[in-house]
Amino acid sequence: MAATARDDDRLTRIEERQDALIRGVAQMNETLAAHTAMLERILLAAAEEPPAGGDLAEALRDMANALSAQEAVMARLEARLAALPGKIAEALVPGA
């Protein structure tokens, strides 16, 4: 059975969605790396003598801001991942 233009279109859509999923997982890995770096900073700061300038408080504020930004990214990623099974079904079975 020869591939049709419709099959090619469906395959292209599946590949695009797969690429989106791969990008999403890469974003999750970046998020985990950022969280790891922040936790390392917390542990280092907690193990040191308290600084006179309040560097720990500043570091915690920076981390809170970064976590807020990551939360927005994760919410968008969650929405995209939740929609993925339906999108794949649409690509595989037109009208699904």
N, C-alpha and C positions, 0 to 999 in steps of 0.2 A: 504494500500500500504506500503510495507516494505521499509525501508531506505536502500539505496545501498552504496557501498564504494564511489561512485562518489558524492552522497549526503553528506556523511560524510566529504569528502574532501572540498566540497563547504562550508559546515558549518564551518569547521576549518578555511578556508580562511576568511570568514566573521568575525569570532570571532577574528582572528589576526588583521584584519583591524579595528575592533571596539576597540581592545586594543590599537592600534596605535593612534586612535583618542582620546581615554581617556588620553593617555600619552601626546598628544599634548595639550589638554585642561589643563592638570596639569602644563605643561610648561608655558602656557599662564598665569595661576594663579601665578606661581612663578615670572614671569615677572612683573605682576601687583604689587605683593608684593614688589619687588625690586624698582619699580618706586615710590611706596608709601613711602618707607623708604627714598629714595633720596629726594623726595619732602618735607618730614618732616624735613630733614637736611637743606634744602634750607630755609624753613620757620623759623626754629630756628636760623640759622645763620643771616638771614635778620633782625630778631627782636633784636639781640644782638648788643652791641657796636662793632665797627670794631676792630678785633684783630690786634695786632702789627705784628704778624708773617705771616699774609696773609692766615689764615686757610680756609677762604671762597674760595679763588682762588684754593687752593689744593683740597678742597671738590668738586668744580665744575669740575676740571680736572678728578678726580676719577669718578664722575658721567658721564662725557662725555665718558670716556673709557668704563664704564659699559654699557652705552646706545649703544655704537658701537657694543659691544659683543652681547647684546640682539637683536640688529637689524639683525645680522647674523642668530641668532636662529629663529627669527620671519620669516625671508625670507625662511628658510628651512621648517618651519612649514606651511607657506602659500602654498608652493609648494606641500607638502604632503596632505594638506586639499583640494587643488584644484583637485588633482588626485583621491581623495577618491570616489566621485560618480561613476567615470568610473570603478574603481577597484571593487566597490560593484556590479555594473552592470555585470562585467565580472564574478564575483563569482556566481551571481544569474542566469545569462543566458550565458552559455558557447558560445564563439564565438561572443559575443556582442562587 
